[in-house]
Amino acid sequence: MSQNAPYYITTPIYYVNDRPHVGHCYTTLVADAAARLMRCAGRDVFFLTGTDEHAEKVVESAAKNGVTPIEWADRNAAEFERAFALMNFSHDDFIRTTQERHTTVVQALIAKLQASGDVYLGDYVGWYDPSQEEYLTETVAKEHEYKSPVTGRELEKRTEQNYFFKLSAYADRLKAHIDANPGFIKPEARRNEVLGRLGQGLVDVPISRGVKEGDVEWGIFMPGDESHRVYVWIDALINYWSAVQAPDRIKYWPAQTHAIAKDILWFHAVIWPCMLMALGEELPGCVYAHSFWIREGRKMSKSLGNFIDLATINAYIERYGLDALRWYLLTQGPMGTTDSDFVHAKFIEVYNADLANGIGNAASRVANMIAKYFDGAMPEVTAQDAAAQGFGRDWPALTNQAVTDAVEKMGAFDVGGALRCGLELSNEVDRYVHDTQPFRLAKDPDNLPQVAAILTNCAEALVVAANLLHPAMPGTMTNLLSRFGRPSPDTLGGADALSAWGAVQAGTPIEKGEALFPRADGDEEPPGGGCEL
């Protein structure tokens, strides 16, 4: 795909039956980092997130709290927007499924499926998971002893009339697509999981719920039939399409990446692609299903009081800074097939190793030496002299390769790998300083031209490192770059500019500033006295 092609990335839209926590923030953070790096690399990015509001749970939660469903949805949608602002996410749109721009599109698409015969009215007898608002096949229900695969709660046996989507008609086409596009479902274990279930065959799935007398008016009516409302999961999936229907947005379709958690893989990797096939639309490039966070070795739950909620997140931000938290989540998070443990001691270890002793220390050492030996201004050094002091390193080639690797890894949604390209570059600066020891050379004034060349290489490499670390730590890296006389990388307009050698002009004031990441005390209690709810 062209480097200049539009880049459309989405998160799930989140249920508004409760407030946000680290799981919601993590998926959105991963998408945010990808969107930021792609913007810096010159891509035309559209980053979508939002809230899923037509669930039965919203009606139940609203009733318990003495408000209407829309009042409850408004309240919790605002909580998500507040959380996402706190985390400094750069989404281009926040969609809500109660918005008319979405509801009208849902009805139009379902009407199209009805006209093609892919949606029909029929009778359903089977298992329903009320905790997840999901219908399950007999095979899946039996496999989990007729309990929810997610919550472990008892399933309900239901007999009712529903509209069905003819999922079974697209099994062969979907399998062929997955076989022909190995990167369509990631990680590979999730792809194998889907293929394994596809091998058992597909059955048509209910996409509506009947309206009963006395029901609260909540949800989108089926086209032409107000005795049925569109089931919440099909309503939710269509947000990825409805958000880009404006004339200036249609260019973004299809999404390059749907970032989701593993519990909604089936909807996104099977039902949604089959719906798109039925509609004659292009499929997304990749469905990436990450795993979950746990807390200090235990699954997070309300009963244990160990959720990493907004109060906990804010406590970490206040003590260590937002970008430190973003870095930890992005580099230690559950992007693979195993869950990741949020352990306070590990947070401190990563913070000190990567940030305080890593990029923070490297920037501080270089700025301090420029201040000490060159009156705080970038020394004047020819490219030839800088290359001659490379100490076995071709710095322009190293930085250019780091940018190339980072953009390539992010394109494959290897978020941690992409960010580590920047950290490794910073670490290489540290090793270079250790090898060349400019602080010793500077004791002899005759060596100052050599010292100038070494520090020039360091400063230029640190600028490129900060450009690559910016998607994870935009605030702190913008601060670092400003100390070296450089702008935020999202203003540069392309991958070539990210790696441009010689960007810091001779005579540019280099500011020492305060420590970007003061070293953390590992003996301190976690923020918030344990951070329980």
N, C-alpha and C positions, 0 to 999 in steps of 0.2 A: 504494500500500500504506500502511496506517495506520502512523503514527510509532511506535505501541506494539506493532505486530505482532512476533512472534518473528523473530529474525535468525539464521540458521544458515549458517555459513561453514566451509569445509573446505580443507585442503591435500591434496596427494597423500599417500599413505602411502609411506614411503621404504624402499628395499631395504636389508636388513641385511647384505649381502655385504661391505660396507666401511663405514668411518667417515664421519661427516657432514662437509660442506664448505660453502662460501659459497652454493652453489646451493640446497641444502636449507634453509639458514638464511634465504635471501632470500625464497623463496616463503612460508615460515612467518611471516617478519617482516611481509610485505605483509598477510597475513591477520590478524596480530596488531594492526596499526595500524587496520585496518577494524573489527575486533571492539571495540577500545578506544573508538574514536570513537562507535560505535553504542551501546555501554553508556553512555557519557557523555551521549548524546542521549536516553537513557531506554528504549532497545530491550532486550528480553529476549533476550540473546545466547547462542548455543551455538557454540563454536569448537572444531573437531576437528582433530587431527593424529595421527600414529602411524607404525607400521612395517609393511612388507609382507615376510613372512618365509618364504613357501613356494616361493621360487624355486629352480630347479636350481643356480643360482650359489651359493646358501647351502650346499648339500650339498658342492659342489666346494671352496669356501673353507674349510669346516669340516674337510674331509679333509686339505687342505694344511696346516692348522694343528693337526692331531692332536686335534681335539675333535669332539663330536657336533654335528649341525645345531642342536639346541635350545641347546646351550651357546654356539655361535657367535652365534645369534640373540639370546640373552640378553645376551651381551657387547656386541654392537653396538647393540641397542636401548637399553641403558644409556648408550652414548655419545651417542645422539641425545637422550635425556632430559637428559643433562648439558649438551650444547650448547644445548638450548632453555632450560634454566635460566640458563645463562651469558648468553644474549641477552634474558632477562627476558620471555619470551613468556607470554601470559595464557590459554593454551588451557584449555578446560574438561574435556577428556578426551584421553588418549593411548591409542589403540587398537592392539593387536597382533593380527595375523591368526592367531596360534597360540592365542589365548584362546578358551575354550569359548563365550563369549557371541557370538563371531563365527562359529566353525565350525558351530555348530548352525543359525544363520540361513542360512549359505551353502547347506547341504544342503536346508533347507526351501524356499528360493527356487528352487533348481534342480529340486527335485522338482515344484514347481508348474509350472515351464516344461516339464518332461517330460510332466506330465499334460495340458497344453494342446496338446501336439504341437510346441511351439516349440523343444524340444531333442530330438534324435533321434540314433541310432547310424548312422554311415556310414563310408565309406573316404575318406581324404585322400591326395592325390598333389599335392605342390607344394613351395613354398620356405619354409624356416624360417631365421630369424635367431637363432642361438644366443646372440649377444652381447646381444640385447634380449629373448630368449625370446618371439618374436613370429612368427606365420605371416604370409607376404606373398603377395599375389596375383601372378599372372604379369606383369600390367601394371606393378605397382610394382617387382617384381624386375628386370624388363627395363629399366625406366627408370633404375635405379641400377646397371646392368651386373652384376646378380646379386651385388651387395655390399650390406652393411647401409647403409641410408640414414643411420644415426646414427654408427656406428663405422667404416664402410668395410671391415669384415671380410667374408670370403667367406660367402655363404649356403649352406645345406645343402638338397639335394633329399631330401624325405622321402616315404615311402609307409607309411601306418599307418592303423589303425582308430581313430576318435575319435568322441566325441559332438560334435554340431554345434548351434550356435544358429542359428535360421532368420532371420538378419539380413535376407536379401533380401526378406522379407515386409513389412518396415517402411520400405522406402526412400521410398515416396511419402508416407507419414504424416510421416516425419522432415523431408523437404523442405518439406512444407506448414507444419510447425511452425516451421522456420527462417525461411521467408518471412513468416509471420504475426508472428514475434517477432524483430525485427532485433537486439535486445540479447541474444539467447540465446547467441551465440558472439561473443566480443570478443578482440582488436581486430577491426575490420572486415575486415582482410586475412586473418585466420584464418577468418572466416566465409566469405569468398570461396574460400579454399582448400578448405574442406569441401564447399561447393556444387560446386566444380569436380570433386572426386573423386566426389561423388554422381552427377554427370552421366554418369560411366562405369558406373554401376550398382553394386549391392551383391551380394556372394556370401555364402553361409552360412559361418560361421567355426567352426573347431574350438575346443572349450572344455574338452577333457580330454587327458590323456596316458596312454598305456598303462603298466601296471606290469609291469616286466620282472623276471625271476628275478635275485635278488641286489641289487635296488634297495634303497637305504636308505629306511626308512619315513619319508616326508616329504611332507606335503600332505594335502588333504581328499579322502576317497573320494567318487566319484560315488554319489548315492543308489541303493541297491540293487545296486551293481556295484563290488566291491572289486578288479576287474581294471583300473579306471581311477581316476585322481586328477584332481580339478578343476584345470584349468590356472590358473597363477598370476594372470594378469591379470583373469580373471572373479572369482576369489576376492577380489582386491584391491578391485575396484570396489564390491563389495557392502558394504565397510566403512562407506560413507556411510549405508547403510540400517541395518546391524546396530547401529551406535553409538547410534541413537535409538529403539530398540525398547522400552526401559524405559517404564513407564506415564507417568512424569513428563517423558519426553523426546519422545514421539511428536508432541507439538504443534509441534516444530521442523521436521518434514518438510513440504515438500521444502526442500533447501538453497537459499538465495538465491544463493550464489556458490560454485562450485568453482574455487579458485585453483590453477593448474597451470603447468608449463612447456610450451613448444611441442612437445616431442618426444613427448608423450603425448596430443596433441589428439584423434587419431582414436578412441582408446579412450573418451574422455570426451564428445566431441561427437557421436559416431555410435553406437558399440556400447552404451554405458551408457544413453543415451536410448531406444534401441530395446529394450533389455532391460526398461526401466521401462514402456514401452508394452505389451510383451508381458505384464507382470505387472499391468497396470491401475493403475499408480501415477503420481502427478504427477511431472513433469519438473523439474529444477532451474531456477532463474531465469536463471542465467548461467554459462557455462563461460568463464573468462578465462585465456587462454594467453599468458603473457609469454615474452620471449626469454631469451637466456643472458648471463651475465657472461663477459668475456674478461679477460686480464691484461696490461697494458702493451702492447696491440696484438696479442697472441698468444692463440690458443685455449689454455685451461688443459688440461694433461695431466700424467699421472704421469711420462712420459718427459722432459718439459721441466722437471719439478720446480717448476712455478709455480702450483700449486693454492693458493687461499686456503683453507687448512685451519683446524682449530680453533686450532692454535698461532699462526698468523698473525692470526686474529681476536682471540685473547687479547692478542697483542702490541699491536694497535691500541687495544684497550680499555684496557690498562694505561697507554699513553702519552696518549691523547686522551679517554678516557672512553667508556663503552658508548653513551651517547646520541648522541655525535658520530658514531660508526660507524653506528648505526641511522639517523640523519638522512641521512648520505651515501648509504647503500644505498637508502633509501626515495625520495629525491628525484632520484637520478642513475641509478636502476636501469632495467633493460630491460623496462619495462611495455609498450612499443610493439612494433613488428615488427622492430626492428634490435637487435643485441646491444649491451651497454654495456661500456665499457672501465674496469676498476678501475685507475686511474692514480694513483700516490701524489701527484704534483704537483697533480692535480685535486682529490684529497681535501683537501689543505691549502688550496687556493683556496676550495673550498666551505666548509670549516670556518671559515676566517677571515671570509669575506664574510657567510655566513648566521648564524653562531653567535657568534664572538668580536666582530665588528663589528656584528652584527645584534641578535638578541634579547638577547644577553649585555650588549652595550654599552648598549642602550636601558634595560634594567632597572637597570643600575649607575648611569647618569646620573640617572634619576628618583629612585632611592633616595638617592643622595648629596645631591641638591638638597633633598629633604624633610628629610634629616638636618641639613643646613647651615642651612636657612632656617626650619624648623619643629620643631626639636629632635627629629627622628626620629619624629614622629607625623603621621598623616594630618590635614591641615588641615580645618577646618570650613568648608564652602562650600555655598551653596544651589544647587539645580539650575539656577535662573535665571542665577546668576552664572557657573556653569561653562559654560552654553550661550552666554553673552555673550562668553566668551573662546575660542570655538571656532575663531576665525580662518578662517571660511568652512567649517568642518567641523561636521556634525551628528553628534557622537560616538556617542550612543546608537543612531542609525540605522546608522552605519557598522559598529559592532560587531555589531548584530543581523543585518545583511546578511552579514557575514563568517561568522557561525555558520550562517545559512541556506544560504549557498553551500557551506560545508564539508560539511555533512550531505548536501546534494544531490549533491555531487561524489562523496563516499564511497559514497553509495547506488548511483551509477553505476560504482563501483570505479575512479574517477579518484583514486588514493591520493595521488600527488604534488600534484595540483591542490587536493585537500582540505587538505593540510598547508600549502600555500603561502598559503592564506587567513589562517592564523595569522601566518606570517612577514610577509606584506604589511601586516597590521595593526600589527605591531611596527615595521616600516619606516616606516609612516605616523606613528607616534609620534616617531620620529627626525626626520622632515621637519617635524613640528609644532614640536618643540623648536627646530629650526633657524629656522623662520619666526617664532616668538614670542620666542625668546631670553630665557627667564626668568632666566638667570644674569646678564644685563645689567640687566634690570628690577629685580632684587633689590638692586642697589646703592643704590637710593633706597627707604627704608623705606615711603614712601607707596604704593609699587607692590606691597607684599606681598599685599594682597587679590587683585590680578590674578595674581600669581605662584601664589598658592594655588589659584586656579581652574584655571590652566594645568596645574599638577602633579596636581591631582585628575583632570582629564581623562586625563593620561598614565597615572596609576596604574590607573585603571579600565580603560582600553583595554589596558594590558599584562596585566592579569588575564585578560581575555577571550582575548587572544593566547596566553597560556600555557595556557589551557584547550584551545585548538585545537591547540596544538603537543604537548600531553601524550601523545596516542597514539603519536607518534614518539619522544618523549623523556620518558617517565614519571617517571624519577628526578629529572632536573634541573628539569623544570617543576614537580614537586611541591615541590622546594626553593625555586624562585622564588616560587611561590604562598604558601608558608609565610612568606616574608619580607614579603609584603604582607597577612598575616593571613587568608589564604584556604585552604580545604582542597583536596585533590585533586579534580578534576572528576568522577571516577567515583563520588563520594559525593553529587553534586548532584541527579541524578535527572531530567534532561530538558534539551532544547535551550534552553528558555526560561531555565533557571537558568544555562546556559553563557554567555548574553549579558546576564544581569541587570546593569543599570546601577545604581550606588550600592551595590555589594556590600561595598566597603571602607568601613567606618564611620569617621566622624570620631574622632580620638583613637587609632586603631589604630596600634600601634608598627610602624614600617617599618624593617626591618633592611637594612643595606648588605651585609654578608657579603663573602666572597671572590669573585673573578671566577668566574662560572659557566663560562665557556669562555676560559681564558687563551690569548692569541694564540699561534699555532703558528709555528715557524720553518720556512720552506719549504726551507731549505738542508740540513736534517737528512736523514740516510739513512732509508729506510723502516724501521719497527719490525722487529726480528728480522734485521737485516743483509741485507735483500732478501727475507726471508720465504719462502725456498724450503723444500721438505720436507726 
